[in-house]
Amino acid sequence: MTKQPFTLHVPDSELEYLKKKLEVSRFPDELEGAGWNYGAPLNDVKRLVARWKDGFDWRASEAHINTLPQFTRDIEVEGHGTLNIHYVHKKSKLESAIPLLFVHGWPGHFMEVSKILPLLTAVSPDQPSFHVVAFSLPGYGWSDAPKKPGFAAKQFAEVGHKLMLSLGYKEYVTQGGDWGHIITRTMQQAYGGTHIKAWHTNMPTAGPPQFSKTPLQFLKFLVTPWTPKEKAGLARTMQFRQSGNGYFQEQSTKPQTLGYSLADSPVGLLAWIYEKLHDWTDNYPWTDDEVLTWVSIYWFSKAGPAASVRIYYETNKAGDWTTARWTKVPCGASYFARELVQVPKPWFGAIANLVFTSDHDSGGHFAAFEVPELLVGDLRKMYGVGGPAFRVVPGKSGYATA
């Protein structure tokens, strides 16, 4: 099927149903002085629920979402049939703009691209311009969810690649963090060189070098002392794994059990995601309506919120965490101060052809939404005149005359 224009409109009956669910919410108790130590604070959740029930204007959020050029298209996935995929596609006015695929993660969604979209597609003699595609991962937003087991990183990568080909982008670059990192890493391993000319991530994570795979990197790892910044990054990583990783264990082992709560309780869904929005960002000043719009996209999603967490189980079962291998495809990495997992650059360099790195004193896990100017600035430096990936896509320099 060719592309179909998409306009989001949640039926009134769904809005009424949500209101009824919120009206009969029952909250847990809370220990004195608990703060954020035990998870999302009771007062915060009660305030957000009250606003969600009375005062929050979903139609205004919906209108804002619909300012983005959205479409749907059927994509055939090997072994999984046809999935209807929802995506944003905004072309630069410049024909020689660089095609870029943006890939979100969990608990993100396609609207993470909204702030960087106008920056990337802008035309200027001083910086490269991009044609931008951002799709809702299968099981997220308004994309179909997989119906059979085994839909892991390889299959998500296949969807992204086939979408780009269907749009006429035979050669392109990618950007992603969180699952976007895993998926674009998988994409460049499968389609790099011929189709994917470069990739960039804002979550450059990897395990320590292994002698069997990268002996020189391993030996260097043994004799090179860590810098103070690398030590701090590893400490941040350990803190996250010790006190913030419970969601991962549940979602990667028993997603169906968790799914009943996410699908049936809007309060449970709100608390589950709100905690991550708070803890994973660098003191980003979330407004209540930003949080509620973010969570509402999950609540009203085509497949329901339970579908979004199965990617953890499938990827864990497929072993996709450990399949990273070095390729010659040029890679850029942005290091943001409050990213969840921070490892020494040589670790990531063992699995990626690092041609560009940038360190930032601010920003967290949702860089495109928190600090869009910083992320876009890195992409411009990487792909712009004088950058290591300038003209990496033949005939698509991003400039009118370069």
Solvent accessible surface area in square Angstrom, and as a share of the most:
residue,aa,sasa,rsa
1,M,123,0.55
2,T,100,0.58
3,K,89,0.38
4,Q,78,0.35
5,P,110,0.69
6,F,46,0.19
7,T,103,0.60
8,L,6,0.03
9,H,121,0.54
10,V,6,0.03
11,P,71,0.44
12,D,88,0.45
13,S,72,0.47
14,E,73,0.33
15,L,44,0.22
16,E,102,0.46
17,Y,105,0.40
18,L,10,0.05
19,K,79,0.34
20,K,134,0.57
21,K,41,0.17
22,L,5,0.03
23,E,97,0.43
24,V,119,0.68
25,S,33,0.21
26,R,229,0.84
27,F,60,0.25
28,P,97,0.61
29,D,128,0.66
30,E,73,0.33
31,L,108,0.54
32,E,178,0.80
33,G,79,0.76
34,A,5,0.04
35,G,40,0.38
36,W,73,0.25
37,N,133,0.68
38,Y,163,0.62
39,G,16,0.16
40,A,28,0.21
41,P,16,0.10
42,L,33,0.17
43,N,114,0.59
44,D,30,0.15
45,V,10,0.05
46,K,89,0.38
47,R,111,0.41
48,L,1,0.00
49,V,6,0.03
50,A,54,0.42
51,R,90,0.33
52,W,13,0.05
53,K,62,0.26
54,D,79,0.41
55,G,49,0.48
56,F,26,0.11
57,D,77,0.40
58,W,13,0.04
59,R,71,0.26
60,A,56,0.44
61,S,16,0.10
62,E,9,0.04
63,A,60,0.47
64,H,104,0.46
65,I,0,0.00
66,N,49,0.25
67,T,99,0.57
68,L,17,0.08
69,P,46,0.29
70,Q,7,0.03
71,F,32,0.13
72,T,15,0.09
73,R,29,0.11
74,D,46,0.24
75,I,8,0.04
76,E,100,0.45
77,V,1,0.00
78,E,136,0.61
79,G,54,0.52
80,H,31,0.14
81,G,33,0.32
82,T,72,0.42
83,L,6,0.03
84,N,28,0.14
85,I,0,0.00
86,H,0,0.00
87,Y,0,0.00
88,V,0,0.00
89,H,20,0.09
90,K,75,0.32
91,K,109,0.46
92,S,11,0.07
93,K,199,0.84
94,L,26,0.13
95,E,128,0.57
96,S,28,0.18
97,A,0,0.00
98,I,3,0.01
99,P,2,0.01
100,L,1,0.00
101,L,0,0.00
102,F,9,0.04
103,V,1,0.00
104,H,5,0.02
105,G,3,0.03
106,W,3,0.01
107,P,0,0.00
108,G,0,0.00
109,H,5,0.02
110,F,1,0.01
111,M,11,0.05
112,E,14,0.06
113,V,0,0.00
114,S,20,0.13
115,K,68,0.29
116,I,0,0.00
117,L,6,0.03
118,P,76,0.48
119,L,52,0.26
120,L,1,0.00
121,T,12,0.07
122,A,40,0.31
123,V,76,0.44
124,S,28,0.18
125,P,124,0.78
126,D,125,0.65
127,Q,40,0.18
128,P,2,0.01
129,S,0,0.00
130,F,0,0.00
131,H,4,0.02
132,V,0,0.00
133,V,0,0.00
134,A,1,0.00
135,F,1,0.00
136,S,0,0.00
137,L,0,0.00
138,P,2,0.01
139,G,1,0.01
140,Y,4,0.02
141,G,4,0.04
142,W,24,0.08
143,S,0,0.00
144,D,32,0.17
145,A,10,0.07
146,P,29,0.18
147,K,168,0.71
148,K,110,0.47
149,P,113,0.71
150,G,39,0.37
151,F,4,0.02
152,A,4,0.03
153,A,0,0.00
154,K,134,0.57
155,Q,28,0.12
156,F,7,0.03
157,A,1,0.01
158,E,17,0.08
159,V,0,0.00
160,G,0,0.00
161,H,10,0.05
162,K,70,0.30
163,L,0,0.00
164,M,0,0.00
165,L,48,0.24
166,S,47,0.31
167,L,29,0.15
168,G,50,0.48
169,Y,19,0.07
170,K,116,0.49
171,E,56,0.25
172,Y,0,0.00
173,V,0,0.00
174,T,0,0.00
175,Q,1,0.00
176,G,0,0.00
177,G,12,0.11
178,D,24,0.12
179,W,5,0.02
180,G,0,0.00
181,H,1,0.00
182,I,11,0.06
183,I,0,0.00
184,T,0,0.00
185,R,10,0.04
186,T,21,0.12
187,M,0,0.00
188,Q,2,0.01
189,Q,25,0.11
190,A,66,0.51
191,Y,49,0.19
192,G,25,0.24
193,G,34,0.33
194,T,97,0.57
195,H,46,0.21
196,I,0,0.00
197,K,35,0.15
198,A,0,0.00
199,W,1,0.00
200,H,0,0.00
201,T,0,0.00
202,N,9,0.04
203,M,26,0.11
204,P,6,0.04
205,T,23,0.14
206,A,19,0.15
207,G,48,0.47
208,P,66,0.41
209,P,9,0.06
210,Q,98,0.44
211,F,118,0.49
212,S,100,0.64
213,K,120,0.51
214,T,32,0.19
215,P,57,0.36
216,L,147,0.73
217,Q,55,0.24
218,F,53,0.22
219,L,86,0.43
220,K,113,0.48
221,F,55,0.23
222,L,110,0.55
223,V,120,0.69
224,T,63,0.37
225,P,111,0.70
226,W,106,0.37
227,T,66,0.39
228,P,115,0.72
229,K,121,0.51
230,E,37,0.17
231,K,118,0.50
232,A,63,0.49
233,G,4,0.04
234,L,27,0.13
235,A,62,0.48
236,R,30,0.11
237,T,3,0.02
238,M,100,0.44
239,Q,107,0.47
240,F,23,0.09
241,R,131,0.48
242,Q,138,0.61
243,S,96,0.62
244,G,29,0.28
245,N,26,0.13
246,G,53,0.51
247,Y,21,0.08
248,F,45,0.19
249,Q,99,0.44
250,E,59,0.26
251,Q,0,0.00
252,S,5,0.03
253,T,64,0.37
254,K,127,0.54
255,P,15,0.10
256,Q,97,0.43
257,T,87,0.50
258,L,24,0.12
259,G,3,0.03
260,Y,143,0.54
261,S,60,0.39
262,L,5,0.03
263,A,54,0.42
264,D,82,0.42
265,S,38,0.24
266,P,4,0.03
267,V,22,0.12
268,G,28,0.27
269,L,3,0.01
270,L,0,0.00
271,A,29,0.23
272,W,63,0.22
273,I,1,0.00
274,Y,17,0.06
275,E,46,0.21
276,K,3,0.01
277,L,0,0.00
278,H,76,0.34
279,D,62,0.32
280,W,7,0.02
281,T,9,0.05
282,D,36,0.19
283,N,141,0.72
284,Y,38,0.14
285,P,106,0.67
286,W,41,0.14
287,T,76,0.44
288,D,40,0.21
289,D,51,0.27
290,E,48,0.21
291,V,2,0.01
292,L,0,0.00
293,T,26,0.15
294,W,5,0.02
295,V,0,0.00
296,S,0,0.00
297,I,2,0.01
298,Y,8,0.03
299,W,23,0.08
300,F,17,0.07
301,S,13,0.08
302,K,106,0.45
303,A,45,0.35
304,G,18,0.17
305,P,7,0.04
306,A,17,0.13
307,A,10,0.08
308,S,2,0.01
309,V,0,0.00
310,R,89,0.33
311,I,5,0.03
312,Y,6,0.02
313,Y,79,0.30
314,E,22,0.10
315,T,0,0.00
316,N,65,0.33
317,K,146,0.62
318,A,61,0.47
319,G,24,0.24
320,D,18,0.09
321,W,79,0.28
322,T,103,0.60
323,T,70,0.41
324,A,17,0.13
325,R,134,0.49
326,W,125,0.44
327,T,25,0.15
328,K,154,0.65
329,V,8,0.05
330,P,32,0.20
331,C,0,0.00
332,G,0,0.00
333,A,0,0.00
334,S,0,0.00
335,Y,27,0.10
336,F,5,0.02
337,A,39,0.30
338,R,96,0.35
339,E,4,0.02
340,L,6,0.03
341,V,12,0.07
342,Q,39,0.17
343,V,13,0.08
344,P,3,0.02
345,K,67,0.28
346,P,50,0.32
347,W,25,0.09
348,F,0,0.00
349,G,15,0.15
350,A,8,0.07
351,I,24,0.12
352,A,3,0.02
353,N,39,0.20
354,L,50,0.25
355,V,54,0.31
356,F,27,0.11
357,T,55,0.32
358,S,18,0.12
359,D,64,0.33
360,H,25,0.11
361,D,141,0.73
362,S,45,0.29
363,G,2,0.02
364,G,0,0.00
365,H,6,0.03
366,F,7,0.03
367,A,1,0.01
368,A,5,0.04
369,F,20,0.08
370,E,21,0.09
371,V,27,0.15
372,P,14,0.09
373,E,118,0.53
374,L,64,0.32
375,L,1,0.00
376,V,1,0.01
377,G,21,0.20
378,D,1,0.01
379,L,0,0.00
380,R,56,0.20
381,K,128,0.54
382,M,0,0.00
383,Y,0,0.00
384,G,4,0.03
385,V,100,0.58
386,G,78,0.75
387,G,16,0.15
388,P,71,0.45
389,A,3,0.02
390,F,53,0.22
391,R,139,0.51
392,V,35,0.20
393,V,3,0.02
394,P,81,0.51
395,G,71,0.68
396,K,54,0.23
397,S,8,0.05
398,G,1,0.01
399,Y,16,0.06
400,A,78,0.60
401,T,136,0.79
402,A,44,0.34
